[in-house]
Amino acid sequence: MKECNQCGKCCIKYGDGALSATKEEIDLWELFNPDIFKFVKDHEIWFDPTSGIQLTRCPFLEIEPPKSASAQTKYTCSIYLDRPEDCRHYPSLISEMIRDECEMIEVIDLGNAKQAQIKLDTLMRDSRSSG
C-alpha cells in the first residue's frame, strides 16, 4: 500500500453532499470557525452561503500549484485539521478503496485483502479516533 498521493478522487467523489459532520463538529465550527460554519445548512454540509444550494464539490478542496508542467494534479484540504470525521476516517476499508479506485492501493494488496487492511489501519491510525 502506498501513501496517499493527493489524487483527490475521494474528496471529489464524496465532497458533493455524500459527507456528514457530527453535531459536535458543527457546533465547534459555529463557535471557532465561522468560515467553515457558513457552508452548513440545517446541520448538513456543504451549502453555498449565499444561495443555500448544496454544492457539488467541497468548498475547501484546493488544487496544489504544480511543481512542473508534467506533474500530476494534487489536491489539498484548506481545513485539514478541522475536516469532518467522515473525511478523517476515509479510507477505512480495502473494499472502499477498490470501489473508489483509490491510488493508494497496489496490485499486491488485491491478493491479500486481510494483510492490506492491516497496512491501511496502520497508515490511518493517526486520522481515526481510538474508540
Secondary structure, DSSP 8 states (H G I E B T S, - for coil): --------HHHHHHTTT-----HHHHHHHHHH-HHHHTTEETTEE-B-TTT--B-SS-TTEEE---SSTT----EEETTGGG--HHHHH----HHHHHHTT-TT--HHHHH-HHHHHHHHHHHHTTTS---
